[in-house]
Amino acid sequence: MKTSSDKMYDKYKDFDFSDAKPVAETPHLVKLQVEAGGKS
């Protein structure tokens, strides 16, 4: 597998995100995303 060129990859590569919820299912994140004008 190729490693990511994302600068944050090394910081989070060992985290388990298998049970993470989408932003749309997390109300406070939806609000922040709307306030920021969408994805950043």
Protein Blocks (a to p, Z undefined) as FASTA:
>chain_A
ZZdfbfklmmmmmpcfklpccfklmmklmmmmmmnopaZZ
